[in-house]
């Protein structure tokens, strides 16, 4: 899930930067410090949205820098266990598919694709359910549930082995199957 978080920090303004505005300096320093950061509490930091800098700074003995307190708003992505996400299959391997959710690629292990025996067709680069015939390939849109998160390791595991999860085409087919018996039952009454 994407969040906007506000954090407080302190930046050091070096003498060579004295010609720039405080806001420009702060934005540049905080962008370099936070963008792309993966933190257990913040999650995946996407970008710095805004910066507020205190005008009055302070100095430290034997340090040429001038320090200012800042508050900034960050756009972050934090995957949560049991969260339902949508993404696109970006890579297939023998052991599963990688699905891009937000800024990261989550692993959809082959055992978590379907409640069916799944074969990997290397020639056509797709996973195929042996009984259902459902296919999963690069570029397919997928709805999945997050089952494992390790921000420190940069790993997220997902599953599509639940009703109304999986390739969006499978979900639509499940919905069609449910509508048909109801329509026939109403017509027969």
Protein Blocks (a to p, Z undefined) as FASTA:
>chain_A
ZZdddddddddddfklmmpcfklmmmmmmmmmmgopacfklopafbdfbdcddfbdcdde
hiabdcdddddddddddddehiacddddfbdcfkbccddehjbccdddfklmpgcdcddd
fknopaddfklopacdehiacddddfbdcfknopacddfkbghiajfklmmmmmmmmmmm
mmmmmmmZZ
